[in-house]
Amino acid sequence: RPVAAGPVLSVGDLRSALVSTGRGLAVVPVAAEQSVVGRRAAVALVAGALLTTSEVGAPPPVAAGFDEVAVGLKPGACPPDVAPGDRVQVVPVASSSGSSTAGVTSGSPVAATVLAVDAAPADTSNPTVLSLQVATRDAGQVASLAAAGQASAVEVGG
């Protein structure tokens, strides 16, 4: 069946065929089918055509069982040198509005891996945005804390 550019490929979008290919054609072999399932079609795919590696988008940055959550953190709410690949904990904190100190809110810290960092300029009060990979079961909690301005990131050593 044809597949438009953009949708995630499933097993139902693929079928095997016995073909002989020449050099320069990077066809996805049947043994590598699972390497393209779950990835997006980079171009429109014609039904019955051979699938090449260039027609499939990059693998998703988030592993199965995990979600990506964007967390905007106020200045001072995350280490200044945090970088993609770092392990952090998202710690719930009370909003500091109307108070000179922030206390801890209920909830447990959530383990996360930093996927990307959009650092705010040092001379602004804009948030630094971390794209975090968190377990699917924790994604809602992290998103709620971020939306309420009640999240802080602590870099995990090791």
N, C-alpha and C positions, 0 to 999 in steps of 0.2 A: 504494500500500500504506500502511497506517497506520504511524505512527511514534510511539513513546512519548516522553514528555518526557525529555530528557537525552541521548539518543544524538547522535552527530555526523552531520550530514546529508551524504549522498553524491549524486552525479548520479542514481543509481538510485532515489532517494527522490522525485525531481521529474519532472514532465512538463509540457509546455506546453499551454495552452488559449487559445483566442481568446475574450475576454470584453470586455464593456463595463462599466466601473465608474463609480460616481458619485463625488462629492467625499467626502473623509473616509475613504476606504478605501485604505490604503497597501499595495497588492498588489505583490509582487515581480515585476517584468517579466522576461521571458525573457532580455533583454540583461543583466540583473543576476544571472543564475543563479550565476555563479562567486562572487558576493559572499556567498552563503549556504552554498555547499558548504564543508564543513570546520567549520562553526559548529554548535552544539548546538541541538536543538529546545527552546525555552523552555517549551512546553506540548505536550500530546499532539496529534498531527496526524491528522486524519481523511482516509482515502484519498479522493482526488478533490476535496478542498476547496481553495479558493484559499489560497495562502500569503501572509500579510502580514508586514511587517517586525517587528511586535510579537511574532510567534510564534517568532522566531529570536533566540537568545542573542547576547551580545556576541562579537565576533571574538576568537579566542585571542590572548593577549598575546605568544605566541612565534611567530616567523616560520617558514616552511617551512625545513627543513634545520637547525633549531636545537631545543634542548631547554631546559627550565627546571630548574635545580638549586638546591636550598636549601643554603646553606653557613652553618653556625654558626661564628662566629669569636670567639675569646677576646678579652678587653679588650686593646687595643693592636695587634690583628691587622688592623685596617682603619681608614681615615681616619674621624675622628669626624663629618665633615660629608658623608659619602657619601649620595647621594640617587638616586631613580629617574631613569633616563636617563643617569647617569654611566657612562663607560667605565672599566673596571678590568681588571687582570690578576690572575689567581689564581696565586700563586707558591707552589710547594711548599717547605715548611720542615720541619726535623726537630722532633719533639715535644720540648718543653723539660722534660718530667718527668725528674727525677733529674739535671738539669744546670742550671747558672745561665745558660747562653746557648743559643740555638737556632741550629743550623746549617742550611744548605740541603740538601735531599734531592735525589735525582736526579729529572729531569723538567724539562720546559720550562714557562715561564709560559703560561697559557691566557687568551686575550682573552675578555672577557665584557662584557655590558651589564647594569646593575642595573635590575631590574624593580620591586622592592619592598624596603623596609628595615624590619625589626622591631628597633629599637634597644633594647639592654638598659639598664636604669637604671644611672646612673653609679656608684652605691654598691654594686653587686653584682658577683659574678664570673660572672654568667650571660652566655651568648654573645649577640652581635648576629647576627641571622639575615638574610642577604642572599639574595633570590631573584634568581638570575642567569640570563640567557640566554646559552648557550654553543653552539658548533657541536656537532651531534649526535656527531661523532667524538670530541669532548673531554668529553662529559657523564660518562662512566664514570670517567675520570681525576679530574675535579673532585669527583664524589661520593665516590670512594675517599679522596681527600685530606681532604675534610671529615669523613668518618666516622672517620678516624684522627687528627683534630686536627692535621693537618699542612698547613693552608692559611692563607695570608695574602692580603689584597687590597691591591693598589697602584692608586691612582687614576691614570689616564692623562691627561696634559695635552693641550690642543689644542683 
